[in-house]
Amino acid sequence: MTDRMQDARMAGSGTRASLGLILALGLLVGCGSTSDRLSAGALEQLDAVAIYKQGEASLESGSADDAAFYFGEIERLYPYSEWAKRGLIMQAFALHKDGAYDDSRASAQRYLDFYPTSEDAAYAQYLLALSYYDQIDDIGRDQGLTFQALQALRAVIEQYPDSSYAAESKLKFDLAFDHLAGKEMEIGRYYLKRGHYAAAARRFRVVVEQFQTTTHTAEALHRLVETYLSLGLIQEAQTAGAILGYNYRGTDWYEDSYRLLTGRGLSMEATGDNWLASIYRQLVRGEWI
């Protein structure tokens, strides 16, 4: 957003009278509280560029809430203008910076609705995705936000693949995807500790089948070895160990599964005809059936 701010400063050469009015009013923005905002009447005497500069000044002084107010006032006082367009995307940015994620998302969506082909549309979509993503602060939270973040991040990646925000969106997409797998693992461990082996196995299976690219897959396979041995499903346990040995031989999870299986006189090999055997055939033998 720095370039946008620099453009605004350059464009403001014709606003000396308006800026003089700001000085006469005591540069009230500097204090940063809502009580120091310029009044509606005072703002109506300023042009769009001067109000935009008020928003910039508030951002630079650390008052994102005031900045969002000023950027929003441009749209109210100068609707359909180029500065209203700039103010709307900056309002979404300021609201996000202030932690007002719902409001930021609303402003970003409004920008996308009004200016879908604008050069800042990619950034608006990225801000919308961030409004979900930045609320995923721990695994224990409602994963509905994670799903919404994934959808919004995917929109950036697919709709704006050549934008500067696509690479960052891909990174955040992978991290959010990892969060979902982490939630499944958390629940699976909970069931495992309480001896609910069938319920635990279902959760670990979800990770292996649906989240294979995450950091949790090796542990999920090891937990399947544990749960299937506890359930007496020997072939499934051996096959889980075989997949673990093929993909994650250098991990502690492999070592733990190796000890569990060989300690019972069992080998780490794919046996039987089960869902894990199908995955093994695909991964190791390349038999996509």
N, C-alpha and C positions, 0 to 999 in steps of 0.2 A: 504493500500500500504506500510505500515511501514515494515512488514515482508519482502517484496520484496526488500526494500532498505537495510535491514540488511543482507540479503543473498548476495546482491551485494558487500557489504563491506567485507564480509568474503571471497568471491571469488576473491577479488582483491589482495591477498597476493603475487601473482606472477607478479605484474605489477609495481614494484618499479621503474624500468627504465622509464616507461611511465609517472609515477607520477613525477619523477624528471624532466622530460621535461616540464611538466605543471608548476612546480615551476620556472624553468628557464625562462618560458614565462611570469612570473609575476603574476600568478593566476588571469588572466584577467577577469574571470567570475564574480569575487566579486562585481564589480561595477554595474552589472545588466542591462546595456544598450546594444542594439544590436551592437554598435560600439566596445564593449569590448569583443565580442565573439572571440574565437580562429579562426584563418583563416582556410580555407579548407586545405591548405597545412600542417598546424600544426596538424590538426585533423588526417590527413592521416598517420602521424607518431605514432599515439596512437593506442592501441588495443581497442577492444570493451568495456572491463571492465572500462578502464580509461575514455572513452567517456561517459559511463553510469554514472560514478562518477561525471563528469562535470555536467550532467543533474541533478543529486541529489543535488549538491552544489548550482546550480541555483535555484532549488525549495526551498531549505532551506534559501536562501538569499532573497526570495520573487520575483525572476525573472522567472515567469512561462513561459514567451515567449521564453527566452533563453533556458530554460529547454526543451521545446518542440523542439527547433531547434536541440539540442544535441541528444535527443532521436531519432529524425528522421534521423540524420546523421549515427547512428549505422546501420539502415536498408540500407542506401545507400552504406556504406563502407563494411559492413559485412552481406550481404543479406543471408537469409535462416539459419542464425546462431541462437542459443538459445538466444543470447543477442539481436539480431534484434527482436525476438519475444517479449522479455521483454520490449525492447525499444518502440515498437509499442503501447503496452497498456499504458505505462507510458507517451507516447506522447499524447494519447487521454486524459489522466488525466490532464496533464499540460495545454493542450489547453483549456479544460473545465475550469480549475482554472483561466486561463487568460481571460475567457469570449468569447473565439473564438468558439462559439457553433457549427457553421457549420463545421469548420475544425475538431473539436473534434468528431463530429458525423461521419465524413468521416473516421477518423482514427479508431474509434471503429468498424465501419462497415467493414473496411478492415481487422481488426483483426478477426472478426467473419467469414469473407470469407476465410481467410488463415488458421485459427486455430479453427474450429467450435467445436472440442471436447476438447479443452484445459481447464484446471482448471480455467482459467481466462475468459472463454467465458461468464459466467454469469455476471461478472463485466463489460465486454465490452458491453453487452446488457443493463445493468443498466446505464452505462455512456451514451449510445445512447439515452435512455429514458430521462435521466436528461438534455440532450442537448435541448430537447423540453420543458420539465417541468420547468426548471429554467428561461424560457422566459415568463412564464405565470405569470406576475407580477401584473396584474389588470384585472378586469372583462371586461373593455371596449375594450381590444385588440381583434384582429382577433382570433376567436375561432378555426381556423384551427390548430394552434399549440396545443391547448388542445386536439383535437381529435387525433393528431399524438402522443402526450404524452401518452394518454390512450392506444393506440395500442401498443406502445413500452413497457409500463409498464406491460400490459397484457402478452406480450411475456416473460418477466422476470418471472412473476408469474406462467405461464403455462409451460414454457420450463425448468425452474430451480426452481421448488417448494421447493427443499431441500437446496437451497443456502441461504447464510446469507443475500442476497439482496431481497428475496421474501417478507419478512415481511415489509420492508421499502417501497417496491414497492406497496404493498397493501394499505398502509397508503397514499402514494402519489396518487395512483389511486383514492381513495375515495375523496381526496381533489380536484383533477382535475375534477372529476365527479361533485362535488359541484360547481365548477366554471361554468360549462355548465348550471347547473340549475340556478345559479345566473344571468347568461346572459339572460336567458328566463324571469326571474323575472324582470330584469331591463327594458327590452323591454315592458313587460306587464304593468308595472307601468307607463311607458311613455304613452302608449295608454290610460290607465285608467284615468290619469290626464287630458287628452284632450277629454275625452268623447267618445273615440272610443271603445265602450264596447265589441263588437263582436271580434275585433282584440285582445283586452286584454284577453278575455276569452280563446281564442285559445292558447295564450302563457301560461296562468296559467294551462290549461288542459295538455299541454305537460309536465309540471313539475309534476303534480299529476300522470300522466300515466307512464312517462318514468324515473322520478327521485324521486321515492317514498322514497328512502333511504337517501336522502340528508336533509340538515338542512332547506331547503326552503319549504318543503311540507305543513307545518302548515299555513304559510302565504299564499301560493298558494290557499289553500282551503278557507281561509277567503276572499281573493280577488275574488274568484269565487262566494262566497255569495254576495259580493258587486256588481259585474258585472251582475250576473243573476237577482238580484233584480232590477237593473237599466234597464235591458232588459225586465223585466216583466216575466221572467222565474222562477216562484215561486217554482215549484217542484224541479227544479235543485238547486235553492238556499237552500231549506230546506235539500235536500240530502247532499249537500256539508257541511252544518252545522252538519248533523248527523255523517258524517265521521270524521269531526273535533272533535266533542264531544266524539267519541269512542276512538280516538287515541291521542288526544292532549288536554284533558279537563283541564289540569293544566296550559295552556298557555294563554298569553294575547290575542292571536288571537282567541281562543275560546270565551273568555269573550266579545270581540268586536263583534263577529258574533252572540253571544247569544243576546246581546243588540239590534243589527240590526233586527233580526228576531222577537224576542218577542215584540219589539217596534211596530211592524206591526201586532201583533196578530198571528204570525206564530210560529210553533213549529220546533224544530230541529229533524226532522225525515225523513227517506228515503221514498219518495213517487214517484209515476209515474214509467215509464219504460224508463230510459235514461242511458247514459254512466256512470254517477255517481252511479245510482242505481245498476248497474252491479258490480261496484267496492265495493259498500257497501255489497252486497250479498256475495262477495268473502271474504271480510275482516271479517265481523261480523258473517255471517251465515255459512261460509265455503262452500258455493255453487259455485264450480268452473265450471261455465257453459259459 
